Amino acid sequence: MNILKKYWLAVLIGILFAAASLMIYKKLSKKELPPNLIAGVGRIDGDLIALSSKYPGKIIKLYVSEGDPVRKNQITALLESREYEAQLQGIISQIKAKEKELDAKKVELEILKGTLPEDVKKAQNSITAGTALLKELDKNIDSLKKIVKQDDKDFKRLKALYEKNLVPKKRFEEIQLKLEVDKNKLSSLIEKRKQIVSEINTAKSTLKQAETVLKKIEAFEKGISALESGIKALKAKKRQIEAVVDQMKIKSPADGYVVDKIRNEGEVVGAGMPVITVVDPASFYLKIYVDTINNGKIKIGDKAVIFLDAFPDRPIPAKVVRIAKKAEFTPKEVAVREDRIQRVYAVHLKPDKPQPVFKIGLPAVGVISIDGKGLPKSLKEIPEL
């Protein structure tokens, strides 16, 4: 029985010794990365966007808090803009008044243009017809004047003969009657000529008035053009003020979440002063540091994986998007296996897809494959960094 107890005790001691030896071996024998893999520890970083106003103002409303998600073009804060809104209303009123004035001038211009052609046409026709008639009438008057002159000579000659009883009374009366008739015809033609001249002068006056109306039309057209230019200038001013009012609404330029609320409601901010800081999750990347030797092996586009401490068995596919051109001393918060005082290069690993679990400053491990093969599936497959 004593021999059996001694035997089992020796076996137990042997098992314990073997287990302890194995643990010591594993502890002292560190895992080595395959030659095609390069690993590093770093923190998640991203592009911070400082949201600010182009113009100074007082914050009257904040719509978000730290950690809140935001969408692109979402209003995150509102600045007081009563002064600009009053200017905007004033410009709108001016535009409406000018547009009404423009409409009235256009109607008046159409009326002028509508009556002018008919008046000009009538006047021109009257002048043309009157001139032609006057020309013909002058010919008739000249001919009749000659006839009256001859009648007067015949009358005087026959009168002398009649007084001497050399011609019968009938003959004398006939020439006397002819002289009177021809004189009356001449007087009638002269009166008619005066009437035609008066009509021509009236037509010329009408035409002159039409020319004045033409100048008035030209002035109206210039006035309308000036009004239209003025309205365009007012509308441009309106758009400018609208842009200012819109700038008083601080909007997020991208989808993301609020990292920091810098200002509070009621505070007055100057132009360009940040109010809220937002980060775009699509910009997240892991920044790790590699030494000079490993840096020479890495190139842009190399495949990589990222491991978060909370998910050691969930590799996040990524790729190298940036390699620093200038070396720096290892940052204090970054742990490396080599001597801390050596110079290292920053390498950025960007996930293939945006990761909702990423946050600024979150520690992570990045593993790069220089040939695209053999990337680990778990943190347990690589040595502790």
Secondary structure, 3 states (H helix, E strand, C coil): CHHHHHHHHHHHHHHHHHHHHHHHHHHHCCCCCCCCEEEEEEEEECCEEEEECCCCEEEEEECCCCCCEECCCCEEEEECCHHHHHHHHHHHHHHHHHHHHHHHHHHHHHHHHHHHHHHHHHHHHHHHHHHHHHHHHHHHHHHHHHHHHHHHHHHHHHHHHHHCCCCCHHHHHHHHHHHHHHHHHHHHHHHHHHHHHHHHHHHHHHHHHHHHHHHHHHHHHHHHHHHHHHHHHHHHHHHHHHHHHHHCEEECCCCEEEEEECCCCCCEECCCCEEEEEECHHHCEEEEEECHHHHCCCCCCCEEEEEECCEEEEEEEEEEEEECCCCEECCCCCCCCCCCCCEEEEEEEEECCCCCCCCCCCEEEEEEECCCCCCCCCHHHCCCC
